[in-house]
Every structure is written in structure tokens, then in C-alpha cells.
Amino acid sequence: MVSFDVFDKRTSKEEQKDILQAARKTDLIVLASYIYMQTGKDIQLSDRQLSFIHKLKKLGKPIVLIAFGNPYVIHDLPEADVHMLAWSAARQQVDAAADALFGASRIAGRLPIRIPGLYRMGDGLEMPQTTIRLGKPESVRLNPDSLYKIDRIMRNAIQDSTFPGGVVGILKNGVLAYNK
């Protein structure tokens, strides 16, 4: 089961109960933090958010904390099973973080900063891609025009009754770049 919920200052007590109920049924809890650093502003989670996260921790599920902004937010959940620093909430970065989390892309990163009490500058890890991901032909340097030729060959073979149907999938570098 995959569910997605937003917890912010507008989240009601009833919505909190619903989120906790859904979390009880999951195998993994992924917390995505979108807190940005601003001069003169508090850059950590609010007391209300921390209280709710404490309730999630009591469920005994593995927790992943992804920081899409302020990397120091991991101080609020040092005991998370995974800390992932994605640095930005740009759509491409969010997609890349999801791919990395579930093995659809290689992870290779080193901290350019120190996070006191948790990580030193240069800490990080490397993990290979472990699963297939969907992508566009261009993402693995395939020429889309040449794929139209394959499509035409398949279409002609089906029309000529060479076979009743078919599927063509092209996988390159762990990316399913063409599937038709």
C-alpha cells in the first residue's frame, strides 16, 4: 500500500488520526521535509510536527527522512533508519530521490558540509542501481527516430500475420527506455 499525506499547520486532528491509521498498515514510512533555510527564521520542524513524528516512531516501522531543503533537519530525527539529503524540491530532484530510495538509480554522494553530532564533511555512501526504472530513450542516448523503425517493423509483421501481436521493450543501462 502506498499513501501520500501532507502534514502542515492546516492538518486537523482527524487527518492526523487517518495518517496514523494508514501508517500502521505500511512497511515503511518516508518523511519528506521541505524546510528551507532563511536568515533569521527557525529552520527546524515545529513542536507540532515533532510530536506527530514521535507518534509515527512509536509504530515501530522503518523511517526514512528525506531533506529536500535544509539538511540540518535530520537533527530532529537522528534515529531514522535512513537520512537522505536531496537538497532541493525541484521536480527533477524529487524524482531522482524517489528513484534512488527504491534502487532505480545509483547513489553516490558525499557531504559538502558537516552536520554536528551526526556526520562529518565527506561522509556519504555509494550504492549501485538495483532495479529497473522507466525513462525516455534520450536519457540513455537512444535515437528516438531509430525506435520508430522498430515500431514500423512490428506493425508490418502484425499486419502481415507474421504473429498476432507483440511487445517491444528496450532496456539500456537499467532504464526501460522503450516499451510499446
Summary of the structure (lengths in Angstrom):
residues: 180
radius of gyration: 21.7
end to end distance: 27.3
largest distance: 71.1
contacts: 427
relative contact order: 0.10
helix: 33%
strand: 19%
